[in-house]
Each structure stands twice: as structure tokens, then as C-alpha cells.
């Protein structure tokens, strides 16, 4: 491992116990390994979250750019949904 920097972190008792349990079970060699993997997973989730936000913004703008909708208000949308809903939703 190149350029390793030691830092100190504070964990709750529960989190520290989880880290110790992961090492004691043999799943990880050290507490540092547990924390490094957790950070890698966090970075991945963080990156994916931003991608999802960007996609949502793009979709939102596409909706705006597509022009006005068919329905005048939320009541009209609900009325249409009621018409489309099966009379007995449990029946197939």
C-alpha cells in the first residue's frame, strides 16, 4: 500500500464493536481494512447518488421542455387514475 497516512477517528461503542467483530471473525485482517472498505463503499454510493441526482435533473428538464401536460390540475389526474383502476384490485 503506497502513501499510507495514519489518522485517528472516533467511533461509537457500537461501531467500534462492529469493527472488532469483523476482525475477530476473520473477515478482515485489521480495523484499518474494515474502515478502508467502508470508505470505498461510501465513495461508490456517493458517486452513484450524484449520478442519480443528475439523471433526475435531466428528466425534470425534459419534462419541462416537453410542454404542458394533458391535465389541468391534480384533481383531473386523480379522476383519470380512478377511471384506469380496476374495480376490484385483487381480481386478476
PDB file as gemmi writes it, atoms N, CA and C in Angstrom:
CRYST1    1.000    1.000    1.000  90.00  90.00  90.00 P 1                      
ATOM      1  N   UNK A   1       0.855  -1.168   0.000  1.00  0.00           N  
ATOM      2  CA  UNK A   1       0.000   0.000   0.000  1.00  0.00           C  
ATOM      3  C   UNK A   1       0.902   1.232   0.000  1.00  0.00           C  
ATOM      4  N   UNK A   2       0.748   2.110  -0.963  1.00  0.00           N  
ATOM      5  CA  UNK A   2       1.604   3.292  -1.051  1.00  0.00           C  
ATOM      6  C   UNK A   2       0.940   4.504  -0.422  1.00  0.00           C  
ATOM      7  N   UNK A   3       1.785   5.394   0.081  1.00  0.00           N  
ATOM      8  CA  UNK A   3       1.318   6.654   0.664  1.00  0.00           C  
ATOM      9  C   UNK A   3       0.226   6.464   1.707  1.00  0.00           C  
ATOM     10  N   UNK A   4       0.489   5.688   2.706  1.00  0.00           N  
ATOM     11  CA  UNK A   4      -0.470   5.465   3.780  1.00  0.00           C  
ATOM     12  C   UNK A   4      -0.321   6.577   4.800  1.00  0.00           C  
ATOM     13  N   UNK A   5      -1.433   7.171   5.154  1.00  0.00           N  
ATOM     14  CA  UNK A   5      -1.442   8.226   6.163  1.00  0.00           C  
ATOM     15  C   UNK A   5      -2.259   7.744   7.342  1.00  0.00           C  
ATOM     16  N   UNK A   6      -1.687   7.822   8.511  1.00  0.00           N  
ATOM     17  CA  UNK A   6      -2.422   7.420   9.706  1.00  0.00           C  
ATOM     18  C   UNK A   6      -3.253   8.589  10.193  1.00  0.00           C  
ATOM     19  N   UNK A   7      -4.514   8.299  10.473  1.00  0.00           N  
ATOM     20  CA  UNK A   7      -5.390   9.299  11.073  1.00  0.00           C  
ATOM     21  C   UNK A   7      -6.128   8.643  12.226  1.00  0.00           C  
ATOM     22  N   UNK A   8      -6.630   9.462  13.099  1.00  0.00           N  
ATOM     23  CA  UNK A   8      -7.378   8.961  14.240  1.00  0.00           C  
ATOM     24  C   UNK A   8      -8.848   9.275  14.018  1.00  0.00           C  
ATOM     25  N   UNK A   9      -9.698   8.283  14.276  1.00  0.00           N  
ATOM     26  CA  UNK A   9     -11.137   8.503  14.139  1.00  0.00           C  
ATOM     27  C   UNK A   9     -11.825   8.103  15.440  1.00  0.00           C  
ATOM     28  N   UNK A  10     -12.947   8.702  15.691  1.00  0.00           N  
ATOM     29  CA  UNK A  10     -13.737   8.366  16.875  1.00  0.00           C  
ATOM     30  C   UNK A  10     -14.993   7.634  16.416  1.00  0.00           C  
ATOM     31  N   UNK A  11     -15.264   6.500  17.042  1.00  0.00           N  
ATOM     32  CA  UNK A  11     -16.448   5.699  16.712  1.00  0.00           C  
ATOM     33  C   UNK A  11     -17.288   5.515  17.959  1.00  0.00           C  
ATOM     34  N   UNK A  12     -18.565   5.336  17.758  1.00  0.00           N  
ATOM     35  CA  UNK A  12     -19.418   4.989  18.886  1.00  0.00           C  
ATOM     36  C   UNK A  12     -19.013   3.596  19.365  1.00  0.00           C  
ATOM     37  N   UNK A  13     -19.398   3.250  20.562  1.00  0.00           N  
ATOM     38  CA  UNK A  13     -19.084   1.917  21.092  1.00  0.00           C  
ATOM     39  C   UNK A  13     -19.641   0.830  20.187  1.00  0.00           C  
ATOM     40  N   UNK A  14     -20.832   1.043  19.681  1.00  0.00           N  
ATOM     41  CA  UNK A  14     -21.471   0.059  18.803  1.00  0.00           C  
ATOM     42  C   UNK A  14     -20.684  -0.107  17.506  1.00  0.00           C  
ATOM     43  N   UNK A  15     -20.254   0.994  16.911  1.00  0.00           N  
ATOM     44  CA  UNK A  15     -19.475   0.917  15.671  1.00  0.00           C  
ATOM     45  C   UNK A  15     -18.125   0.249  15.915  1.00  0.00           C  
ATOM     46  N   UNK A  16     -17.480   0.607  17.018  1.00  0.00           N  
ATOM     47  CA  UNK A  16     -16.184   0.004  17.342  1.00  0.00           C  
ATOM     48  C   UNK A  16     -16.334  -1.505  17.546  1.00  0.00           C  
ATOM     49  N   UNK A  17     -17.408  -1.916  18.191  1.00  0.00           N  
ATOM     50  CA  UNK A  17     -17.657  -3.344  18.406  1.00  0.00           C  
ATOM     51  C   UNK A  17     -17.879  -4.051  17.073  1.00  0.00           C  
ATOM     52  N   UNK A  18     -18.572  -3.393  16.156  1.00  0.00           N  
ATOM     53  CA  UNK A  18     -18.809  -3.973  14.832  1.00  0.00           C  
ATOM     54  C   UNK A  18     -17.485  -4.176  14.099  1.00  0.00           C  
ATOM     55  N   UNK A  19     -16.602  -3.185  14.183  1.00  0.00           N  
ATOM     56  CA  UNK A  19     -15.290  -3.298  13.549  1.00  0.00           C  
ATOM     57  C   UNK A  19     -14.501  -4.442  14.180  1.00  0.00           C  
ATOM     58  N   UNK A  20     -14.479  -4.488  15.504  1.00  0.00           N  
ATOM     59  CA  UNK A  20     -13.753  -5.566  16.200  1.00  0.00           C  
ATOM     60  C   UNK A  20     -14.308  -6.935  15.839  1.00  0.00           C  
ATOM     61  N   UNK A  21     -15.637  -7.048  15.781  1.00  0.00           N  
ATOM     62  CA  UNK A  21     -16.274  -8.319  15.424  1.00  0.00           C  
ATOM     63  C   UNK A  21     -15.871  -8.761  14.012  1.00  0.00           C  
ATOM     64  N   UNK A  22     -15.807  -7.813  13.089  1.00  0.00           N  
ATOM     65  CA  UNK A  22     -15.417  -8.147  11.712  1.00  0.00           C  
ATOM     66  C   UNK A  22     -13.983  -8.673  11.665  1.00  0.00           C  
ATOM     67  N   UNK A  23     -13.103  -8.093  12.478  1.00  0.00           N  
ATOM     68  CA  UNK A  23     -11.709  -8.548  12.528  1.00  0.00           C  
ATOM     69  C   UNK A  23     -11.632  -9.886  13.264  1.00  0.00           C  
ATOM     70  N   UNK A  24     -12.297  -9.991  14.403  1.00  0.00           N  
ATOM     71  CA  UNK A  24     -12.258 -11.221  15.199  1.00  0.00           C  
ATOM     72  C   UNK A  24     -12.813 -12.428  14.444  1.00  0.00           C  
ATOM     73  N   UNK A  25     -13.782 -12.177  13.565  1.00  0.00           N  
ATOM     74  CA  UNK A  25     -14.382 -13.279  12.801  1.00  0.00           C  
ATOM     75  C   UNK A  25     -13.465 -13.750  11.677  1.00  0.00           C  
ATOM     76  N   UNK A  26     -12.425 -12.988  11.407  1.00  0.00           N  
ATOM     77  CA  UNK A  26     -11.507 -13.344  10.336  1.00  0.00           C  
ATOM     78  C   UNK A  26     -11.902 -12.784   8.985  1.00  0.00           C  
ATOM     79  N   UNK A  27     -13.003 -12.059   8.961  1.00  0.00           N  
ATOM     80  CA  UNK A  27     -13.460 -11.483   7.691  1.00  0.00           C  
ATOM     81  C   UNK A  27     -12.469 -10.419   7.200  1.00  0.00           C  
ATOM     82  N   UNK A  28     -11.845  -9.732   8.133  1.00  0.00           N  
ATOM     83  CA  UNK A  28     -10.851  -8.703   7.823  1.00  0.00           C  
ATOM     84  C   UNK A  28      -9.610  -8.958   8.660  1.00  0.00           C  
ATOM     85  N   UNK A  29      -8.476  -8.489   8.162  1.00  0.00           N  
ATOM     86  CA  UNK A  29      -7.211  -8.670   8.863  1.00  0.00           C  
ATOM     87  C   UNK A  29      -7.017  -7.625   9.951  1.00  0.00           C  
ATOM     88  N   UNK A  30      -7.549  -6.422   9.718  1.00  0.00           N  
ATOM     89  CA  UNK A  30      -7.338  -5.331  10.670  1.00  0.00           C  
ATOM     90  C   UNK A  30      -8.508  -4.362  10.658  1.00  0.00           C  
ATOM     91  N   UNK A  31      -8.563  -3.532  11.692  1.00  0.00           N  
ATOM     92  CA  UNK A  31      -9.593  -2.490  11.762  1.00  0.00           C  
ATOM     93  C   UNK A  31      -9.412  -1.517  10.603  1.00  0.00           C  
ATOM     94  N   UNK A  32      -8.168  -1.255  10.230  1.00  0.00           N  
ATOM     95  CA  UNK A  32      -7.914  -0.349   9.108  1.00  0.00           C  
ATOM     96  C   UNK A  32      -8.527  -0.884   7.818  1.00  0.00           C  
ATOM     97  N   UNK A  33      -8.433  -2.189   7.621  1.00  0.00           N  
ATOM     98  CA  UNK A  33      -9.005  -2.788   6.423  1.00  0.00           C  
ATOM     99  C   UNK A  33     -10.524  -2.604   6.404  1.00  0.00           C  
ATOM    100  N   UNK A  34     -11.165  -2.757   7.559  1.00  0.00           N  
ATOM    101  CA  UNK A  34     -12.617  -2.561   7.652  1.00  0.00           C  
ATOM    102  C   UNK A  34     -12.970  -1.127   7.266  1.00  0.00           C  
ATOM    103  N   UNK A  35     -12.240  -0.179   7.823  1.00  0.00           N  
ATOM    104  CA  UNK A  35     -12.529   1.237   7.566  1.00  0.00           C  
ATOM    105  C   UNK A  35     -12.246   1.581   6.104  1.00  0.00           C  
ATOM    106  N   UNK A  36     -11.158   1.057   5.540  1.00  0.00           N  
ATOM    107  CA  UNK A  36     -10.864   1.334   4.135  1.00  0.00           C  
ATOM    108  C   UNK A  36     -11.972   0.820   3.219  1.00  0.00           C  
ATOM    109  N   UNK A  37     -12.452  -0.405   3.497  1.00  0.00           N  
ATOM    110  CA  UNK A  37     -13.535  -0.925   2.662  1.00  0.00           C  
ATOM    111  C   UNK A  37     -14.805  -0.091   2.833  1.00  0.00           C  
ATOM    112  N   UNK A  38     -15.082   0.302   4.060  1.00  0.00           N  
ATOM    113  CA  UNK A  38     -16.268   1.138   4.295  1.00  0.00           C  
ATOM    114  C   UNK A  38     -16.167   2.451   3.515  1.00  0.00           C  
ATOM    115  N   UNK A  39     -14.984   3.026   3.481  1.00  0.00           N  
ATOM    116  CA  UNK A  39     -14.803   4.279   2.738  1.00  0.00           C  
ATOM    117  C   UNK A  39     -14.935   4.066   1.231  1.00  0.00           C  
ATOM    118  N   UNK A  40     -14.412   2.944   0.742  1.00  0.00           N  
ATOM    119  CA  UNK A  40     -14.577   2.656  -0.688  1.00  0.00           C  
ATOM    120  C   UNK A  40     -16.056   2.520  -1.039  1.00  0.00           C  
ATOM    121  N   UNK A  41     -16.803   1.812  -0.206  1.00  0.00           N  
ATOM    122  CA  UNK A  41     -18.247   1.651  -0.444  1.00  0.00           C  
ATOM    123  C   UNK A  41     -18.962   3.004  -0.373  1.00  0.00           C  
ATOM    124  N   UNK A  42     -18.581   3.838   0.586  1.00  0.00           N  
ATOM    125  CA  UNK A  42     -19.184   5.163   0.720  1.00  0.00           C  
ATOM    126  C   UNK A  42     -18.912   5.995  -0.525  1.00  0.00           C  
ATOM    127  N   UNK A  43     -17.674   5.971  -1.011  1.00  0.00           N  
ATOM    128  CA  UNK A  43     -17.339   6.737  -2.215  1.00  0.00           C  
ATOM    129  C   UNK A  43     -18.174   6.278  -3.400  1.00  0.00           C  
ATOM    130  N   UNK A  44     -18.352   4.973  -3.536  1.00  0.00           N  
ATOM    131  CA  UNK A  44     -19.149   4.444  -4.634  1.00  0.00           C  
ATOM    132  C   UNK A  44     -20.604   4.892  -4.525  1.00  0.00           C  
ATOM    133  N   UNK A  45     -21.196   4.732  -3.334  1.00  0.00           N  
ATOM    134  CA  UNK A  45     -22.593   5.161  -3.129  1.00  0.00           C  
ATOM    135  C   UNK A  45     -22.743   6.655  -3.353  1.00  0.00           C  
ATOM    136  N   UNK A  46     -21.774   7.418  -2.877  1.00  0.00           N  
ATOM    137  CA  UNK A  46     -21.806   8.874  -3.025  1.00  0.00           C  
ATOM    138  C   UNK A  46     -21.792   9.252  -4.510  1.00  0.00           C  
ATOM    139  N   UNK A  47     -20.935   8.608  -5.267  1.00  0.00           N  
ATOM    140  CA  UNK A  47     -20.834   8.856  -6.701  1.00  0.00           C  
ATOM    141  C   UNK A  47     -22.132   8.475  -7.409  1.00  0.00           C  
ATOM    142  N   UNK A  48     -22.669   7.306  -7.083  1.00  0.00           N  
ATOM    143  CA  UNK A  48     -23.919   6.867  -7.702  1.00  0.00           C  
ATOM    144  C   UNK A  48     -25.073   7.795  -7.358  1.00  0.00           C  
ATOM    145  N   UNK A  49     -25.089   8.283  -6.128  1.00  0.00           N  
ATOM    146  CA  UNK A  49     -26.150   9.207  -5.711  1.00  0.00           C  
ATOM    147  C   UNK A  49     -26.123  10.463  -6.572  1.00  0.00           C  
ATOM    148  N   UNK A  50     -24.919  11.007  -6.817  1.00  0.00           N  
ATOM    149  CA  UNK A  50     -24.822  12.213  -7.648  1.00  0.00           C  
ATOM    150  C   UNK A  50     -25.242  11.927  -9.082  1.00  0.00           C  
ATOM    151  N   UNK A  51     -24.918  10.744  -9.591  1.00  0.00           N  
ATOM    152  CA  UNK A  51     -25.360  10.378 -10.936  1.00  0.00           C  
ATOM    153  C   UNK A  51     -26.885  10.317 -11.000  1.00  0.00           C  
ATOM    154  N   UNK A  52     -27.505   9.752  -9.958  1.00  0.00           N  
ATOM    155  CA  UNK A  52     -28.967   9.676  -9.918  1.00  0.00           C  
ATOM    156  C   UNK A  52     -29.584  11.063  -9.852  1.00  0.00           C  
ATOM    157  N   UNK A  53     -28.980  11.943  -9.085  1.00  0.00           N  
ATOM    158  CA  UNK A  53     -29.490  13.317  -8.985  1.00  0.00           C  
ATOM    159  C   UNK A  53     -29.396  14.011 -10.338  1.00  0.00           C  
ATOM    160  N   UNK A  54     -28.269  13.835 -11.017  1.00  0.00           N  
ATOM    161  CA  UNK A  54     -28.107  14.443 -12.339  1.00  0.00           C  
ATOM    162  C   UNK A  54     -29.127  13.891 -13.329  1.00  0.00           C  
ATOM    163  N   UNK A  55     -29.395  12.587 -13.269  1.00  0.00           N  
ATOM    164  CA  UNK A  55     -30.392  11.991 -14.157  1.00  0.00           C  
ATOM    165  C   UNK A  55     -31.782  12.542 -13.851  1.00  0.00           C  
ATOM    166  N   UNK A  56     -32.082  12.701 -12.573  1.00  0.00           N  
ATOM    167  CA  UNK A  56     -33.372  13.277 -12.177  1.00  0.00           C  
ATOM    168  C   UNK A  56     -33.506  14.708 -12.686  1.00  0.00           C  
ATOM    169  N   UNK A  57     -32.441  15.493 -12.569  1.00  0.00           N  
ATOM    170  CA  UNK A  57     -32.474  16.876 -13.086  1.00  0.00           C  
ATOM    171  C   UNK A  57     -32.704  16.889 -14.591  1.00  0.00           C  
ATOM    172  N   UNK A  58     -32.026  15.973 -15.289  1.00  0.00           N  
ATOM    173  CA  UNK A  58     -32.178  15.886 -16.741  1.00  0.00           C  
ATOM    174  C   UNK A  58     -33.616  15.516 -17.096  1.00  0.00           C  
ATOM    175  N   UNK A  59     -34.162  14.517 -16.400  1.00  0.00           N  
ATOM    176  CA  UNK A  59     -35.540  14.094 -16.664  1.00  0.00           C  
ATOM    177  C   UNK A  59     -36.531  15.209 -16.353  1.00  0.00           C  
ATOM    178  N   UNK A  60     -36.282  15.920 -15.270  1.00  0.00           N  
ATOM    179  CA  UNK A  60     -37.146  17.045 -14.885  1.00  0.00           C  
ATOM    180  C   UNK A  60     -37.154  18.090 -16.001  1.00  0.00           C  
ATOM    181  N   UNK A  61     -35.953  18.425 -16.502  1.00  0.00           N  
ATOM    182  CA  UNK A  61     -35.857  19.433 -17.557  1.00  0.00           C  
ATOM    183  C   UNK A  61     -36.513  18.948 -18.834  1.00  0.00           C  
ATOM    184  N   UNK A  62     -36.361  17.665 -19.157  1.00  0.00           N  
ATOM    185  CA  UNK A  62     -37.019  17.116 -20.343  1.00  0.00           C  
ATOM    186  C   UNK A  62     -38.530  17.246 -20.218  1.00  0.00           C  
ATOM    187  N   UNK A  63     -39.031  17.016 -19.002  1.00  0.00           N  
ATOM    188  CA  UNK A  63     -40.469  17.172 -18.776  1.00  0.00           C  
ATOM    189  C   UNK A  63     -40.921  18.600 -18.979  1.00  0.00           C  
ATOM    190  N   UNK A  64     -40.157  19.539 -18.468  1.00  0.00           N  
ATOM    191  CA  UNK A  64     -40.487  20.962 -18.633  1.00  0.00           C  
ATOM    192  C   UNK A  64     -40.449  21.328 -20.114  1.00  0.00           C  
ATOM    193  N   UNK A  65     -39.383  20.862 -20.784  1.00  0.00           N  
ATOM    194  CA  UNK A  65     -39.210  21.196 -22.198  1.00  0.00           C  
ATOM    195  C   UNK A  65     -40.277  20.569 -23.090  1.00  0.00           C  
ATOM    196  N   UNK A  66     -40.926  19.501 -22.627  1.00  0.00           N  
ATOM    197  CA  UNK A  66     -41.925  18.822 -23.456  1.00  0.00           C  
ATOM    198  C   UNK A  66     -43.238  19.592 -23.547  1.00  0.00           C  
ATOM    199  N   UNK A  67     -43.388  20.618 -22.743  1.00  0.00           N  
ATOM    200  CA  UNK A  67     -44.592  21.440 -22.824  1.00  0.00           C  
ATOM    201  C   UNK A  67     -45.614  21.058 -21.769  1.00  0.00           C  
ATOM    202  N   UNK A  68     -46.765  21.721 -21.821  1.00  0.00           N  
ATOM    203  CA  UNK A  68     -47.786  21.482 -20.795  1.00  0.00           C  
ATOM    204  C   UNK A  68     -48.371  20.071 -20.895  1.00  0.00           C  
ATOM    205  N   UNK A  69     -48.830  19.575 -19.762  1.00  0.00           N  
ATOM    206  CA  UNK A  69     -49.422  18.244 -19.706  1.00  0.00           C  
ATOM    207  C   UNK A  69     -50.866  18.242 -20.162  1.00  0.00           C  
ATOM    208  N   UNK A  70     -51.470  17.044 -20.169  1.00  0.00           N  
ATOM    209  CA  UNK A  70     -52.855  16.903 -20.599  1.00  0.00           C  
ATOM    210  C   UNK A  70     -53.842  17.350 -19.533  1.00  0.00           C  
ATOM    211  N   UNK A  71     -53.441  17.268 -18.290  1.00  0.00           N  
ATOM    212  CA  UNK A  71     -54.383  17.504 -17.200  1.00  0.00           C  
ATOM    213  C   UNK A  71     -54.191  18.895 -16.611  1.00  0.00           C  
ATOM    214  N   UNK A  72     -55.304  19.502 -16.242  1.00  0.00           N  
ATOM    215  CA  UNK A  72     -55.272  20.877 -15.742  1.00  0.00           C  
ATOM    216  C   UNK A  72     -54.774  20.968 -14.301  1.00  0.00           C  
ATOM    217  N   UNK A  73     -55.060  19.932 -13.505  1.00  0.00           N  
ATOM    218  CA  UNK A  73     -54.686  20.000 -12.091  1.00  0.00           C  
ATOM    219  C   UNK A  73     -54.650  18.590 -11.497  1.00  0.00           C  
ATOM    220  N   UNK A  74     -54.313  18.508 -10.226  1.00  0.00           N  
ATOM    221  CA  UNK A  74     -54.189  17.208  -9.552  1.00  0.00           C  
ATOM    222  C   UNK A  74     -55.524  16.472  -9.488  1.00  0.00           C  
ATOM    223  N   UNK A  75     -56.618  17.190  -9.367  1.00  0.00           N  
ATOM    224  CA  UNK A  75     -57.927  16.544  -9.331  1.00  0.00           C  
ATOM    225  C   UNK A  75     -58.228  15.825 -10.647  1.00  0.00           C  
ATOM    226  N   UNK A  76     -57.828  16.419 -11.753  1.00  0.00           N  
ATOM    227  CA  UNK A  76     -58.031  15.776 -13.053  1.00  0.00           C  
ATOM    228  C   UNK A  76     -57.162  14.525 -13.172  1.00  0.00           C  
ATOM    229  N   UNK A  77     -55.948  14.580 -12.638  1.00  0.00           N  
ATOM    230  CA  UNK A  77     -55.065  13.413 -12.654  1.00  0.00           C  
ATOM    231  C   UNK A  77     -55.672  12.285 -11.830  1.00  0.00           C  
ATOM    232  N   UNK A  78     -56.182  12.614 -10.643  1.00  0.00           N  
ATOM    233  CA  UNK A  78     -56.795  11.599  -9.785  1.00  0.00           C  
ATOM    234  C   UNK A  78     -58.025  10.985 -10.446  1.00  0.00           C  
ATOM    235  N   UNK A  79     -58.827  11.815 -11.096  1.00  0.00           N  
ATOM    236  CA  UNK A  79     -60.022  11.309 -11.769  1.00  0.00           C  
ATOM    237  C   UNK A  79     -59.641  10.319 -12.872  1.00  0.00           C  
ATOM    238  N   UNK A  80     -58.612  10.642 -13.639  1.00  0.00           N  
ATOM    239  CA  UNK A  80     -58.137   9.732 -14.690  1.00  0.00           C  
ATOM    240  C   UNK A  80     -57.623   8.428 -14.084  1.00  0.00           C  
ATOM    241  N   UNK A  81     -56.888   8.517 -12.978  1.00  0.00           N  
ATOM    242  CA  UNK A  81     -56.359   7.320 -12.321  1.00  0.00           C  
ATOM    243  C   UNK A  81     -57.493   6.427 -11.838  1.00  0.00           C  
ATOM    244  N   UNK A  82     -58.549   7.034 -11.314  1.00  0.00           N  
ATOM    245  CA  UNK A  82     -59.700   6.244 -10.852  1.00  0.00           C  
ATOM    246  C   UNK A  82     -60.370   5.508 -12.013  1.00  0.00           C  
ATOM    247  N   UNK A  83     -60.415   6.155 -13.165  1.00  0.00           N  
ATOM    248  CA  UNK A  83     -61.015   5.515 -14.334  1.00  0.00           C  
ATOM    249  C   UNK A  83     -60.186   4.315 -14.794  1.00  0.00           C  
ATOM    250  N   UNK A  84     -58.883   4.400 -14.644  1.00  0.00           N  
ATOM    251  CA  UNK A  84     -57.984   3.332 -15.096  1.00  0.00           C  
ATOM    252  C   UNK A  84     -57.865   2.193 -14.090  1.00  0.00           C  
ATOM    253  N   UNK A  85     -58.174   2.477 -12.836  1.00  0.00           N  
ATOM    254  CA  UNK A  85     -58.017   1.468 -11.788  1.00  0.00           C  
ATOM    255  C   UNK A  85     -59.077   0.389 -11.943  1.00  0.00           C  
ATOM    256  N   UNK A  86     -58.667  -0.891 -11.826  1.00  0.00           N  
ATOM    257  CA  UNK A  86     -59.656  -1.968 -11.870  1.00  0.00           C  
ATOM    258  C   UNK A  86     -60.655  -1.821 -10.713  1.00  0.00           C  
ATOM    259  N   UNK A  87     -61.870  -2.255 -10.948  1.00  0.00           N  
ATOM    260  CA  UNK A  87     -62.893  -2.143  -9.900  1.00  0.00           C  
ATOM    261  C   UNK A  87     -62.523  -2.952  -8.673  1.00  0.00           C  
ATOM    262  N   UNK A  88     -61.981  -4.151  -8.888  1.00  0.00           N  
ATOM    263  CA  UNK A  88     -61.556  -4.994  -7.770  1.00  0.00           C  
ATOM    264  C   UNK A  88     -60.069  -5.243  -7.957  1.00  0.00           C  
ATOM    265  N   UNK A  89     -59.219  -4.473  -7.270  1.00  0.00           N  
ATOM    266  CA  UNK A  89     -57.777  -4.587  -7.487  1.00  0.00           C  
ATOM    267  C   UNK A  89     -57.221  -5.982  -7.173  1.00  0.00           C  
ATOM    268  N   UNK A  90     -57.932  -6.782  -6.361  1.00  0.00           N  
ATOM    269  CA  UNK A  90     -57.445  -8.130  -6.040  1.00  0.00           C  
ATOM    270  C   UNK A  90     -57.759  -9.132  -7.123  1.00  0.00           C  
ATOM    271  N   UNK A  91     -58.731  -8.810  -7.965  1.00  0.00           N  
ATOM    272  CA  UNK A  91     -59.115  -9.732  -9.039  1.00  0.00           C  
ATOM    273  C   UNK A  91     -58.071  -9.669 -10.144  1.00  0.00           C  
ATOM    274  N   UNK A  92     -57.747 -10.837 -10.681  1.00  0.00           N  
ATOM    275  CA  UNK A  92     -56.746 -10.864 -11.755  1.00  0.00           C  
ATOM    276  C   UNK A  92     -57.246 -11.577 -12.963  1.00  0.00           C  
TER     277      UNK A  92                                                      
END                                                                             
